[in-house]
C-alpha cells in the first residue's frame, strides 16, 4: 500500500472525532465506530470491494411472518453488487459491527438477533459478517431442506469481490489476503487470547502461537522451494471454510498442520530455531480455530510495518511480563536505519538485538533498494508487489545469510528475533545467544564457534580479504545499530567489565557497550546507538566523552523527547551516530584539532504522548489537521491478477519530528 499526502483540508476536528472513510462524515470516536472503520478498510483493501459499492447505516425492511407488518432494521454496513443501485435487492454482503463488550450470544445485539435476522430479510444476500473488534464471525445463508426458512452456517471466511467459496478452499491457492490496517494485530491478539483463555495454556500461549506462525510462514515459503518429485505447490496450512464445524474436519486440519510442523523442524531453514522437542499441544478445536484465523493472510506479502507491529505487539506483551523487556519504538528504529542507509554490501550487527527490530528494518531497507534496482520502471504498490518475487527473495536471502548478525544474552529473544527475521521475509539470519560484552571469551564455546564460523563464511562470500584477519567478529562490521541495555538494574560482572578500558570511568552497561561496538566495527565503520543523556551531559562522564571523541567522528546527534520510551520506561535519551576513525585519522587528530560539521537535532514530538496514545498535527488553535490523501493499493482477483486501485480519504497525520529530521540529515549530507 502506498500513501501520497496531497493537500491540507480545513476541517476542525475535536480530539475525540474522526472522519468516516466511507461517508466523509465527522463521527465521535467510540469503540463501535473505530471497529466499523477497521471493517470498512478490511473489506475494501483485503476483500476487494469498492467503497462506491458500500453504504453504512442502511435500513433493510422485511415482513413479520406473525403479524404481516413491515419491520425495519438498521444495518451498520452493506455491500451491493458491483455497479448496481444501492437498494435492498442488490445487497450481497451484510456486516454488523458492535463494540468490544458485546458478545456474539447477546440476546439483543448478538449474532442471531442482528446478522441472521438482517440476512433473512435480504433475499439475495448469501454471506454476512458479525464483528466486535476482538472476534469476527462469518455466516453463509442457505435455504433449509423444506425451502420455507433459512439455515445459517459458520464459515472461517467469506469470499471477496469476484471470489467463490470454492476459491477459498482450493489447495493450489498460492496467494491469500494481504493484511491491511490493524488486521494482523487483531488476528495475533485474538489467537493468543484464545490459547490463553480456552486452551488452559497460560504459561506457553505465546510459544504455541509462535509455532503455528512458523508453520504458516514455512508453508508460504514452500511456493518458492523445489518440491520433491516435481510436484506443484499445494497449501498445507489452510482451513476449509466449513472444516471447523465438524470433529472430522478439525482432525483433518490438526493432522495436516502437525505434519507440516514436523516437516519444518527438520528443514535447514528452521533448524537453528528449534531444538527438536517442540510440539503443537492444542486441542483439535483450538488448533483449527487459530489456523483458520492465521490462514486467511499472506505473511510474506504483508508490509514489514504491518508484520513488525503485529509481531512486536504480541512479543513485547509476553516478554515484558516475563522478563521486564521493552523494545525500541519503530519510528526510532526507522529513523536510525534510514539515516545510516545500509547497502547490500554492508555487514551489519546489533549486539543487543532483542526481538530483532533493527535487523528486520535493515533487511526491509535493503530489500527495497534491491527491488527498485531490479524494477526501476515500477513504483508504489506495483513495486511493493515485487518485494516477495522469487528473484528479489533470492537476493535478500543471500544478503541476510552473509551480512546480518544479531547477538542477545536472552535465549528466548534469540528465538523471537529469528522468528521476526523469518516474518521479515528472510529465512536465515545469523542470530546468536551470546553476551556481547563477554565476547569472545564467553563460557559457551560452541556458540562462540558458531559465530566465528559464520563470520568466516561471510568474509569469504563477500570477498572481504582486507578484513579477513583473525577469526572472530571484532573489526568485521560496516555498521552497528543498537539500543543497549542501560540503567542501574543491569549489572555487568566485574571480571567482564574489567576487560574494557572505559570501566575505569563507569561499569554501566551502556558505557561498556560503546567500547564493545567500537571493537566490532571496521575502521571507517558507522554505528547508530540509543544512549541515556547522562553519558552526553554529566560532568562525571567527561572522560567517556573524550574517549568517544578520540576514537570516533561524530556524524549526528538527536535529542529525543522524554516520551520516547514511555509508557514502558521513563528515560531521557539521545540517538548518537558515530564513525570509527582510521589509525591515520586518530594520529592527525592528535596533531591538530579536528574541525568538521556535526548534524544536530531535537525531536520534540514523537507521535505519541506519555501514555503511548497517538498525537496528531494541529493548527494554531489546537485543532487536529486533516489531509486529503490518495491511498494506492492492490486488489487481487481470483485468477491471481493484481489491479491497482486508489482510495481517496481524509486522514490525520502523526505529529512526529523524526521523518523530517531524517530528510534534513540527508540534505545536510548532500549540501
C-alpha positions in Angstrom: 0.0 0.0 0.0 1.3 3.4 -0.9 0.0 6.7 0.6 0.6 10.1 -1.0 -0.4 13.2 1.0 -1.8 15.8 -1.4 -3.2 18.7 0.5 -4.5 20.0 3.8 -8.2 20.2 4.4 -9.6 22.9 6.7 -11.9 20.8 8.8 -11.8 21.3 12.6 -11.7 18.1 14.4 -12.1 17.7 18.2 -9.8 15.2 19.9 -12.5 12.6 20.1 -13.6 12.8 16.4 -12.7 11.1 13.1 -13.8 11.3 9.5 -15.5 8.2 8.2 -13.6 6.7 5.3 -16.8 5.8 3.6 -19.2 8.7 4.1 -16.8 11.5 4.8 -18.9 12.5 7.8 -17.3 13.5 11.2 -18.0 10.9 13.8 -17.3 10.5 17.5 -14.5 8.1 18.3 -16.2 5.3 20.1 -15.3 1.6 20.2 -18.0 0.6 17.8 -17.2 3.4 15.4 -13.4 2.5 15.5 -14.3 -1.1 14.8 -16.6 -0.1 11.9 -13.8 1.9 10.3 -11.5 -1.1 10.6 -14.1 -3.4 9.0 -14.7 -0.9 6.1 -10.9 -0.8 5.4 -10.6 -4.6 5.7 -13.4 -5.2 3.2 -12.1 -2.6 0.8 -8.4 -3.4 0.8 -8.3 -7.1 1.7 -11.5 -8.3 0.1 -11.5 -6.0 -2.9 -15.0 -4.4 -2.5 -15.0 -0.8 -3.8 -16.1 1.9 -1.4 -18.6 3.1 -4.1 -20.4 -0.2 -3.6 -20.7 0.1 0.2 -23.1 2.0 2.4 -23.2 2.4 6.2 -26.3 2.7 8.4 -28.5 1.2 5.8 -32.1 0.3 6.7 -33.5 -3.1 5.5 -37.2 -3.9 5.5 -38.9 -7.2 6.0 -42.4 -8.6 6.7 -43.0 -10.0 10.1 -44.4 -13.5 9.4 -46.6 -13.5 12.5 -48.3 -10.1 12.1 -47.7 -9.4 8.4 -46.4 -5.9 9.3 -43.4 -4.3 7.6 -40.5 -4.0 10.1 -37.2 -2.2 9.7 -33.7 -2.9 10.9 -30.7 -0.6 10.6 -27.5 -2.4 9.4 -24.1 -1.0 10.1 -22.6 -1.8 6.7 -23.9 -3.3 3.5 -22.2 -4.1 0.2 -24.1 -4.0 -3.1 -23.5 -6.0 -6.3 -20.8 -4.2 -8.2 -22.1 -1.1 -10.1 -25.7 -1.7 -9.1 -28.1 0.7 -7.4 -28.0 1.0 -3.7 -31.2 -0.8 -3.0 -32.1 -3.8 -0.8 -32.5 -6.1 -3.9 -28.8 -5.8 -4.7 -27.2 -6.3 -1.3 -24.6 -9.2 -1.4 -22.9 -8.7 2.0 -24.1 -7.5 5.4 -21.8 -6.5 8.2 -23.0 -6.0 11.8 -20.3 -4.2 13.9 -20.6 -3.9 17.7 -18.2 -2.6 20.4 -15.8 -4.9 22.2 -18.1 -5.5 25.2 -20.9 -7.1 23.1 -20.7 -10.9 23.0 -21.8 -12.9 20.0 -24.5 -14.6 22.0 -26.0 -11.4 23.3 -29.8 -11.6 23.1 -30.3 -8.2 21.6 -27.0 -7.3 19.8 -25.5 -10.8 19.2 -25.2 -12.8 16.1 -28.6 -14.3 15.8 -30.6 -11.2 16.8 -28.8 -8.9 14.3 -26.9 -10.6 11.5 -29.1 -13.7 11.0 -32.2 -11.5 11.2 -30.9 -9.0 8.6 -29.6 -11.7 6.2 -33.0 -13.4 6.4 -34.7 -10.1 5.4 -32.4 -9.7 2.3 -33.2 -12.3 -0.3 -30.0 -12.2 -2.4 -27.5 -11.8 0.5 -25.8 -15.2 1.0 -22.9 -14.0 3.2 -22.6 -11.9 6.3 -20.1 -10.8 9.0 -20.6 -10.1 12.7 -17.7 -8.3 14.4 -17.0 -6.7 17.7 -13.3 -5.8 17.3 -12.0 -8.9 19.1 -13.9 -11.6 17.2 -15.1 -12.0 13.6 -17.9 -14.4 12.7 -18.7 -15.2 9.1 -22.0 -16.7 8.1 -23.5 -18.4 5.0 -27.3 -18.4 4.4 -28.8 -21.4 2.7 -32.4 -22.5 2.2 -33.4 -25.3 4.6 -34.5 -28.7 3.3 -38.1 -27.7 3.1 -37.4 -24.4 1.4 -39.5 -22.5 3.9 -36.8 -21.0 6.1 -33.0 -20.4 6.1 -30.1 -22.3 7.7 -27.0 -20.3 8.8 -23.6 -22.0 8.6 -20.4 -20.8 10.3 -17.6 -20.1 7.9 -13.9 -19.4 8.6 -14.1 -16.7 6.0 -16.3 -15.4 3.2 -15.5 -14.7 -0.5 -14.1 -11.4 -1.6 -15.0 -9.5 -4.8 -15.2 -11.9 -7.7 -14.4 -14.9 -5.5 -16.5 -18.0 -4.6 -16.4 -20.4 -1.6 -14.7 -22.9 -3.9 -11.9 -20.4 -4.5 -11.2 -20.2 -0.7 -10.9 -24.0 -0.5 -8.5 -24.5 -3.4 -5.3 -26.2 -2.1 -3.4 -24.7 -5.0 -4.3 -21.1 -4.0 -0.9 -19.6 -3.8 -1.9 -16.1 -2.5 -4.1 -15.4 0.4 -5.2 -12.0 1.6 -2.6 -9.2 2.2 -3.4 -7.8 5.6 -4.1 -4.1 5.8 -4.7 -1.6 8.6 -4.7 -3.4 12.0 -6.0 -6.8 10.8 -2.8 -8.8 11.7 -2.5 -7.2 15.1 -6.1 -8.3 15.9 -5.5 -11.8 14.5 -2.4 -12.3 16.7 -4.1 -10.9 19.7 -7.3 -12.9 19.1 -5.3 -16.1 18.7 -3.1 -15.5 21.7 -6.1 -14.7 23.9 -7.9 -17.9 22.7 -5.0 -20.1 23.6 -4.6 -18.3 26.9 -8.2 -18.5 27.9 -9.7 -21.5 26.1 -6.8 -24.0 26.0 -5.6 -23.7 29.6 -2.1 -22.9 28.4 -1.3 -19.6 30.3 2.4 -20.4 30.5 3.2 -21.2 26.9 0.4 -19.5 24.9 2.9 -17.2 23.2 5.2 -20.1 22.1 2.2 -22.3 20.9 1.1 -19.4 18.8 4.7 -18.9 17.6 4.9 -22.5 16.4 1.7 -22.0 14.3 3.0 -18.7 12.8 6.2 -20.6 11.9 4.1 -23.3 10.2 2.3 -20.7 8.2 5.5 -19.0 7.1 7.1 -22.2 6.2 4.1 -23.2 4.1 4.2 -19.9 2.3 7.9 -20.3 1.6 7.2 -23.7 0.1 5.9 -22.0 -3.0 9.5 -20.8 -3.8 11.1 -24.2 -3.0 11.8 -27.1 -5.3 9.3 -29.7 -4.1 10.1 -33.5 -4.4 9.1 -35.5 -7.5 8.3 -32.4 -9.5 5.1 -31.8 -7.6 3.4 -28.4 -7.8 2.8 -26.2 -4.8 -0.3 -27.2 -2.7 -1.1 -25.4 0.6 -0.9 -27.4 3.7 -1.6 -24.6 6.2 -5.2 -23.9 5.4 -8.6 -24.5 6.8 -11.6 -25.2 4.7 -14.4 -22.7 5.1 -16.5 -25.3 6.9 -13.8 -27.7 8.3 -14.1 -26.1 11.8 -17.7 -27.2 12.1 -17.2 -31.0 12.4 -14.9 -33.2 14.5 -13.8 -34.9 11.4 -12.8 -31.6 9.8 -10.9 -30.4 12.9 -9.0 -33.7 13.0 -8.0 -33.2 9.3 -6.8 -29.7 10.0 -4.8 -30.9 13.0 -3.2 -33.8 11.1 -2.3 -31.5 8.2 -0.7 -28.8 10.3 1.1 -31.1 12.8 2.6 -32.9 9.9 3.8 -29.6 8.5 5.4 -28.7 11.9 7.3 -32.0 11.9 8.5 -31.3 8.4 9.7 -27.7 9.1 11.6 -28.7 12.2 13.8 -30.9 10.0 14.3 -28.2 7.4 17.6 -26.4 7.3 15.8 -23.1 7.2 14.4 -23.5 10.7 17.0 -25.9 12.3 18.6 -23.1 14.3 15.3 -22.0 15.7 14.1 -25.3 17.1 15.7 -27.8 19.5 13.6 -30.6 18.0 11.5 -31.5 21.0 8.9 -28.7 20.5 5.3 -29.7 19.8 1.9 -28.2 19.0 -0.2 -29.1 22.1 -3.5 -27.5 21.3 -6.8 -29.4 21.1 -8.1 -30.1 17.6 -10.8 -27.5 18.1 -8.3 -24.8 19.3 -5.8 -25.7 16.5 -8.5 -25.4 13.8 -9.7 -22.1 15.2 -6.2 -20.5 15.4 -5.2 -21.9 12.0 -8.4 -20.6 10.5 -7.6 -17.1 11.8 -3.9 -17.2 10.6 -4.6 -18.9 7.3 -6.6 -16.0 5.9 -3.5 -13.9 5.4 -0.3 -13.9 3.5 2.6 -13.0 5.9 5.2 -12.8 3.1 3.1 -10.3 1.1 2.3 -8.1 4.1 4.4 -4.9 4.6 7.2 -5.0 7.1 5.4 -2.3 9.1 2.2 -4.4 9.3 4.0 -7.6 10.3 6.5 -6.0 12.6 3.9 -4.0 14.5 1.7 -7.1 14.9 4.6 -9.3 15.9 6.2 -6.9 18.3 2.8 -6.2 20.0 2.4 -9.8 21.0 6.1 -10.4 21.7 6.5 -7.3 23.8 3.4 -8.0 25.9 4.7 -11.5 26.6 8.3 -10.8 27.2 7.6 -7.6 29.2 5.5 -9.7 31.6 8.1 -12.5 31.7 11.4 -10.6 31.9 10.8 -6.8 32.0 11.9 -6.4 28.4 10.8 -3.5 26.2 11.6 -2.7 22.7 12.8 0.3 20.7 9.8 2.2 19.1 9.5 1.5 15.4 9.7 5.2 14.3 13.1 5.5 16.2 14.4 2.3 14.6 13.3 3.5 11.1 15.0 6.9 11.6 18.3 5.3 12.7 18.4 2.9 9.8 17.4 5.4 7.2 20.0 7.9 8.4 22.9 5.5 8.1 21.3 4.0 4.9 22.8 0.4 4.8 23.5 -1.1 1.4 23.7 -4.7 0.1 27.5 -4.8 0.5 27.4 -3.8 4.2 27.8 -6.3 7.1 25.5 -5.2 9.9 25.4 -6.2 13.6 23.0 -5.5 16.5 24.9 -6.7 19.7 21.8 -6.4 21.8 19.2 -7.4 19.2 16.2 -8.2 21.4 13.4 -9.3 19.1 15.3 -8.2 16.1 13.6 -4.8 15.3 16.8 -3.1 13.9 17.7 -6.2 11.9 14.3 -6.5 10.3 14.3 -2.8 9.4 17.8 -3.1 7.8 16.5 -6.1 5.9 13.5 -4.3 4.6 15.6 -1.2 3.8 17.9 -3.2 1.6 15.1 -5.2 0.2 13.5 -2.0 -1.1 16.8 -0.9 -2.7 17.2 -4.3 -4.4 13.7 -4.3 -5.7 13.9 -0.7 -7.1 17.2 -1.7 -8.8 15.6 -4.7 -10.4 12.3 -3.0 -11.4 13.2 0.7 -11.9 10.1 1.3 -14.1 7.7 0.4 -11.2 6.6 2.5 -8.2 4.0 2.4 -5.4 2.0 -0.8 -4.8 3.2 -2.3 -8.1 6.8 -2.1 -6.9 5.9 -3.3 -3.4 4.2 -6.4 -5.0 7.7 -7.3 -6.3 9.2 -7.3 -2.8 8.5 -11.0 -2.5 9.1 -12.1 -6.1 11.4 -15.1 -6.5 14.2 -13.0 -7.9 14.1 -10.5 -5.0 13.7 -13.1 -2.4 16.9 -14.9 -3.5 19.0 -11.7 -3.4 17.6 -10.9 0.0 18.2 -14.4 1.3 21.8 -14.3 0.2 22.2 -10.8 1.7 20.7 -11.8 5.1 22.7 -15.1 5.3 26.1 -13.4 4.8 25.5 -9.8 6.1 23.0 -9.6 9.0 24.1 -10.6 12.5 22.3 -10.3 15.9 23.6 -11.1 19.4 21.5 -11.3 22.5 22.0 -12.6 26.1 18.5 -14.0 26.4 17.9 -17.4 24.6 14.2 -16.7 24.3 14.9 -13.5 22.5 17.2 -15.4 20.1 14.1 -17.4 19.0 11.9 -14.4 18.9 14.4 -12.5 16.8 14.8 -15.4 14.4 11.0 -15.5 14.1 10.9 -11.8 13.4 13.5 -12.2 10.7 11.7 -15.0 9.0 8.5 -12.9 9.1 10.5 -10.1 7.6 11.0 -12.3 4.5 14.5 -13.6 5.3 15.0 -17.2 6.1 18.3 -17.5 7.8 19.9 -14.6 9.6 22.8 -15.1 12.0 21.1 -14.7 15.4 23.2 -16.0 18.3 22.7 -16.4 22.0 25.8 -14.6 23.4 26.8 -12.0 26.0 28.2 -9.4 23.6 30.2 -7.8 26.4 31.9 -11.1 27.2 32.6 -12.0 23.6 34.9 -13.7 22.5 35.8 -15.1 25.9 32.3 -16.2 26.9 32.0 -19.6 28.6 29.8 -21.1 25.8 32.5 -22.2 23.4 30.0 -23.9 21.0 28.1 -20.7 20.4 31.3 -18.7 20.0 32.5 -21.2 17.4 29.2 -20.8 15.5 29.7 -17.1 15.5 33.3 -17.3 14.3 32.3 -19.8 11.5 29.5 -17.5 10.3 31.9 -14.5 10.2 34.5 -16.5 8.3 31.8 -17.7 5.8 30.6 -14.1 5.4 34.2 -12.8 4.8 34.8 -15.4 2.1 31.5 -14.9 0.3 31.8 -11.2 0.3 35.4 -11.5 -0.7 36.3 -9.2 2.2 40.0 -10.1 2.1 41.2 -6.8 3.6 39.4 -7.5 6.9 39.9 -11.3 6.9 42.4 -11.0 9.8 41.6 -13.2 12.8 38.7 -15.5 13.0 36.3 -13.6 15.4 33.7 -10.9 14.9 35.8 -8.0 16.1 36.7 -5.4 13.4 34.4 -7.1 10.8 31.2 -4.9 10.7 30.4 -1.9 8.4 27.5 -0.8 10.6 26.2 -1.4 14.1 22.7 -0.5 15.2 21.7 -1.0 18.8 19.8 0.1 21.8 21.9 -1.4 24.6 20.5 -2.3 28.0 21.0 0.5 30.4 20.0 1.5 33.9 21.1 0.7 37.5 19.2 -2.6 37.4 21.5 -4.1 34.7 24.7 -5.3 36.3 27.9 -6.4 34.5 30.1 -9.0 36.1 33.3 -7.4 37.5 35.5 -9.9 35.6 33.8 -9.0 32.3 33.8 -5.2 32.9 37.5 -5.2 33.8 38.3 -6.1 30.1 37.2 -2.7 29.0 39.2 0.5 29.1 36.1 2.6 29.9 35.4 0.5 33.0 37.8 2.8 35.0 35.2 5.6 34.5 32.0 3.6 34.6 30.8 0.0 34.7 27.3 0.9 33.4 26.4 -1.5 30.6 25.6 1.4 28.2 29.1 2.8 28.6 30.8 -0.6 28.1 28.6 -1.3 25.0 30.1 1.8 23.3 33.5 0.3 23.5 32.2 -3.2 22.5 30.6 -1.7 19.4 33.9 0.1 18.6 35.6 -3.2 18.8 33.1 -4.8 16.4 33.4 -2.1 13.8 35.8 -1.9 10.9 37.9 1.3 10.5 35.5 3.7 8.9 32.5 1.7 10.1 29.5 3.5 11.4 27.2 3.0 14.4 23.8 4.3 15.5 23.1 3.9 19.2 20.5 4.9 21.7 22.2 6.4 24.8 20.9 7.9 28.0 21.6 11.6 28.1 23.8 11.3 31.2 26.7 10.0 29.0 26.5 13.1 26.8 25.9 15.7 29.6 27.0 14.6 33.1 30.3 16.1 34.3 31.5 12.8 35.7 31.2 11.3 32.2 33.7 13.8 30.7 36.4 11.1 30.3 33.9 8.8 28.5 33.1 11.6 26.1 36.8 12.3 25.5 37.4 8.6 24.7 34.5 8.8 22.2 35.8 11.9 20.5 39.3 10.4 20.3 38.1 7.3 18.5 35.1 8.4 16.5 34.0 11.2 14.2 30.6 12.4 15.4 28.1 12.2 12.5 24.9 13.3 14.2 23.2 13.6 17.5 19.4 13.7 18.0 17.9 14.6 21.4 14.7 12.6 22.0 11.7 13.8 23.8 11.0 12.2 27.2 8.0 10.4 25.7 10.4 8.2 23.6 10.2 5.1 25.7 7.1 5.8 27.7 4.9 4.3 29.0 7.3 1.3 29.4 10.1 3.3 31.0 10.9 7.0 31.6 14.4 7.8 30.5 15.9 10.9 28.7 17.8 9.6 25.8 19.5 10.6 22.5 20.5 9.0 19.2 24.2 9.1 18.5 25.6 8.4 15.1 29.4 7.7 15.0 32.1 6.8 12.5 35.1 4.8 13.7 38.3 6.7 12.9 41.1 5.1 11.0 44.5 4.9 12.7 45.7 7.7 10.4 42.7 9.9 11.3 43.5 9.4 15.0 47.1 10.4 14.6 46.2 13.5 12.6 43.6 14.5 15.2 46.3 14.4 17.9 48.5 16.7 15.8 45.7 19.3 15.1 42.2 20.0 16.3 39.6 18.4 14.0 37.1 20.9 12.7 34.1 19.3 11.0 30.3 19.8 10.8 28.0 17.7 13.0 24.3 17.3 12.3 22.3 18.0 15.5 18.5 18.0 16.0 15.9 17.9 18.7 12.9 15.6 18.3 10.2 17.4 20.4 7.4 15.3 19.1 7.5 11.5 18.5 3.9 10.8 17.5 2.7 9.8 21.0 2.0 11.2 24.4 3.4 9.9 27.8 0.7 7.2 27.9 1.5 5.9 24.4 -1.6 7.4 22.8 -1.0 8.8 19.3 -0.8 12.6 18.9 -1.6 14.3 15.6 -0.6 17.5 13.8 -2.7 20.5 14.9 -3.4 24.0 13.7 -2.5 27.2 15.6 -5.8 26.9 17.5 -5.1 23.4 18.7 -7.5 21.6 16.3 -6.3 18.4 14.6 -5.5 18.9 10.9 -6.9 16.7 8.2 -5.1 15.9 4.9 -6.6 14.9 1.6 -4.8 11.6 0.8 -4.8 9.3 -2.2 -4.1 5.8 -1.0 -2.9 3.4 -3.7 -3.5 -0.3 -3.1 -3.7 -3.6 -5.0 -6.8 -5.7 -5.3 -6.0 -9.3 -6.2 -8.5 -11.1 -8.4 -9.4 -14.8 -8.1 -7.3 -15.6 -11.1 -4.2 -14.2 -9.3 -4.1 -10.9 -11.3 -3.5 -7.7 -9.3 -5.2 -4.4 -10.1 -4.0 -1.1 -8.7 -6.8 1.0 -7.1 -7.0 4.4 -5.5 -8.9 5.3 -2.4 -9.4 9.0 -1.5 -9.7 9.8 2.2 -9.2 12.5 4.8 -6.6 11.5 7.3 -4.9 12.9 10.4 -1.1 12.8 10.4 1.1 11.8 13.3 3.0 14.7 14.9 6.4 13.0 14.6 9.6 15.0 14.0 11.7 12.0 13.1 10.8 11.7 9.4 11.5 15.5 8.9 14.8 15.1 10.8 15.8 12.2 8.5 15.1 14.3 5.4 17.0 17.2 6.9 20.0 14.9 7.6 20.2 13.7 4.0 20.1 17.3 2.8 22.9 18.1 5.2 25.0 15.3 3.8 24.3 16.4 0.2 24.9 20.1 0.6 
